[in-house]
Amino acid sequence: MTRRFFAILCLMASASLLLCAAASSRLDRVPARDHDRINPLATQPESVAAGSLVYRDHCAQCHRADAKGDGRKKPPLRSDHLKLATDGDLEWFLRQGDLAHGMPSWSSLPEAQRWQLITYLRSIQ
Amino acid sequence: MIQSFLQFLLPIAGLLPGLLLGVACIPVAQAQEKPYFVTYSHDLEEPGNLEIETKTALAQPGQSHRYGATATELEYGARAWWTTELYLDGQATAQDSTIFTGWRIENRFRPLMREHLINPVLYVEYENTSGADKTLLEVVGHDGQSDLAEPNGEARREHQHEAELKLILSSNLKAWNISENFISEKNLGHEPWEFGYAVGAARPLRTLGSGKPCVFCLEKFMAGAEAYGGLGDTFSLTMRDTSHYIAPIVGWQLPLGRLSFSTGFGLTSSSLDRVYRIGWAFELPQVGNWFHSRSGGAQ
């Protein structure tokens, strides 16, 4: 009985590890040239304000106005994942989305507005 | 034509204050879709959002009366890669009647989960409309202005049960969206396959966000053009007697929705001389969550 319990525990732990690996690997898959890209609008003073408007119009409906997510499927955007990611990683992720997991592609937003959004996200970490 | 346009708009204008008041009372999101009327891009509805859109076409076929036809569209983002829609169509013809002309159900799927240079979307639609439908949401086969000139009493007797397939190819390049649609439509009552196309290109007038809430900022406007027309059918795969249009388009993102305008110019003798179009869309965010909250689910 104990052996079966440990086997189930091991299976669950493995599954959790796999899920975590899968979750973190979305940003790990960023191509090197995108990973190294630098936000050209990071130092522009109006970028944070402009990015906050982009956030309000397009992101807040899922990730909430305070960027803390909905506690279920929509993750918080104040997180270590975001802190560790480069601006290039975030731009790539916004452009690509993650359709299989519910995140739309925002390639239809002009690239300049994606960079402004990233500047805003940096400012609230 | 301008007079007829205003005559059609007058009753709508009467309803506008009530509509705006209603919309102002509910949270509204901003869609990322393009202001095309016929062409589809690869923008799908955000998952959980419901977009309500009306597309109105105003025209006057030669030797017939002017008309206004409206398609009301309920578009729901079922998944990030799947959008499903219901259309309800109707039209009013001067010196004739105002009638409901049918409904359509469509689904759009993105088969590739990544963004590519060219992004395919598969479109599947079932239409249950009458011959009096004049919304011109697509032009296929040998569709022409003579089809739109029949009196409503006669045209509505014809029932169209049609399946429509589209291959949508779309790219976002340097703030431009460029979309191409290949359309095939089959009347399920032993009619041939009909073919058509739609292509469009549009971009915002300014790509950089201005950093202050505004209504008239250039980044709130999109401009572009679309072209669409028929390519014959399997019985007669020829461009003869087909209709083709080219239409400049303008979209304006307002706090409570998106307004779009277009004037289509007919390019062949089968085409309508001009088609004026007006679109209004607003999006209700995360509609699915409303039901979760009411049933005691997580907020």
Boltz contact constraints between the chains, C-beta under 6 A:
constraints:
  - contact:
      token1: [A, 46]
      token2: [B, 211]
      max_distance: 6.0
  - contact:
      token1: [A, 49]
      token2: [B, 211]
      max_distance: 6.0
  - contact:
      token1: [A, 50]
      token2: [B, 209]
      max_distance: 6.0
  - contact:
      token1: [A, 50]
      token2: [B, 211]
      max_distance: 6.0
  - contact:
      token1: [A, 53]
      token2: [B, 209]
      max_distance: 6.0
  - contact:
      token1: [A, 54]
      token2: [B, 209]
      max_distance: 6.0
  - contact:
      token1: [A, 57]
      token2: [B, 30]
      max_distance: 6.0
  - contact:
      token1: [A, 61]
      token2: [B, 29]
      max_distance: 6.0
  - contact:
      token1: [A, 61]
      token2: [B, 285]
      max_distance: 6.0
  - contact:
      token1: [A, 61]
      token2: [B, 286]
      max_distance: 6.0
  - contact:
      token1: [A, 71]
      token2: [B, 298]
      max_distance: 6.0
  - contact:
      token1: [A, 72]
      token2: [B, 298]
      max_distance: 6.0
  - contact:
      token1: [A, 95]
      token2: [B, 115]
      max_distance: 6.0
  - contact:
      token1: [A, 96]
      token2: [B, 114]
      max_distance: 6.0
  - contact:
      token1: [A, 96]
      token2: [B, 115]
      max_distance: 6.0
  - contact:
      token1: [A, 99]
      token2: [B, 80]
      max_distance: 6.0
  - contact:
      token1: [A, 99]
      token2: [B, 81]
      max_distance: 6.0
  - contact:
      token1: [A, 99]
      token2: [B, 113]
      max_distance: 6.0
  - contact:
      token1: [A, 100]
      token2: [B, 113]
      max_distance: 6.0
  - contact:
      token1: [A, 102]
      token2: [B, 47]
      max_distance: 6.0
  - contact:
      token1: [A, 102]
      token2: [B, 80]
      max_distance: 6.0
  - contact:
      token1: [A, 104]
      token2: [B, 46]
      max_distance: 6.0
  - contact:
      token1: [A, 104]
      token2: [B, 80]
      max_distance: 6.0
  - contact:
      token1: [A, 105]
      token2: [B, 115]
      max_distance: 6.0
  - contact:
      token1: [A, 107]
      token2: [B, 115]
      max_distance: 6.0
  - contact:
      token1: [A, 107]
      token2: [B, 172]
      max_distance: 6.0
  - contact:
      token1: [A, 108]
      token2: [B, 32]
      max_distance: 6.0
  - contact:
      token1: [A, 108]
      token2: [B, 43]
      max_distance: 6.0
  - contact:
      token1: [A, 108]
      token2: [B, 172]
      max_distance: 6.0
  - contact:
      token1: [A, 110]
      token2: [B, 175]
      max_distance: 6.0
  - contact:
      token1: [A, 110]
      token2: [B, 207]
      max_distance: 6.0
  - contact:
      token1: [A, 112]
      token2: [B, 207]
      max_distance: 6.0
  - contact:
      token1: [A, 112]
      token2: [B, 208]
      max_distance: 6.0
  - contact:
      token1: [A, 113]
      token2: [B, 209]
      max_distance: 6.0
  - contact:
      token1: [A, 116]
      token2: [B, 209]
      max_distance: 6.0
